[in-house]
Amino acid sequence: MPDGSPLLRVEHLRKVYASATGDVEAVADLSFTMDHGELVCIVGPSGCGKTTLLKCLAGLLRPTSGVVEMDGSPVTGPSPAMAVVFQEYGRSLYPWLTVRGNVELPLRHQKLSRAVRDRTVSDALEAVGLPHAARSHPWQLSGGMQQRVAIARAIAYRPEVLIMDEPFAAVDAQTRADLEDLVRELHLTRGISTVFVTHDIDESVYLGRRVLVLSHAPTRVREDLVIDLPPERDQLTTRALPRFTELRTRVYEQIQRAKRGPAEAGPAISVG
């Protein structure tokens, strides 16, 4: 249970890749925290190191230095308290399994009765609007529906932190809007703590309670922006708000400055 301490703490994170032509620093001295129940979006220039950061958070990549902690414990490998939804849903789903089989797969490693497992899978499919597709195979579904299956599998696992790596980049605009609303609904109704990595500025402002704007590589947190929009949001009303325009303009300006490189980076700042 939350005790006032952050759920996720990243402090002085640094990641350097070794190569034949010399070391490449992808992440440089990056720090932030996330509280229980928050939805934090991460945006930045292309190639700035967003995916490297995500992999360090999820324990899929060991940092060169610095700390990643969840609930006060270091993340030293893939954590059973985290679930990841990737952009390439086609590669994350098993085509020979049904939708239900894909959602159930990670639960088979948990000590759950068959009845509890069945209820959990049914609940997850209901939450993403796919109870009718339980017996279908992924290849029979549209891209948007396949990504819903990947989301259902993640929430069925009941993670403390859900990490999403540009999950809607490969779907059309209308499907993307529907999936954004699904993520917000799941966050509000289930209180899932979520780190959402995206390259879409409007998406970050629409979804997040906070937006972390990353600098040019080697990346740092350029700005930690509080999104003070109403908790209840919709695609038409929210995006038409003057405050939405102000916030997305702020993020856009910061990313454009970050693209110009370290000379424009400046110190990390927090805006409420």
Secondary structure, DSSP 8 states (H G I E B T S, - for coil): ---SS-SEEEEEEEEEE--TT--EEEEEEEEEEE-TT-EEEEE-STTSSHHHHHHHHTTSS--SEEEEEETTEE--S--TTEEEE-S-HHHHS-TTS-HHHHHHGGGGGS---HHHHHHHHHHHHHHTT-GGGTTS-GGGS-HHHHHHHHHHHHHHT--SEEEEESTTTTS-HHHHHHHHHHHHHHHHHH--EEEEE-S-HHHHHHH-SEEEEE-SSSB-EEEEEE--S-SS--TTTGGGSHHHHHHHHHHHHHHHHHHT-HHHH---EEE-
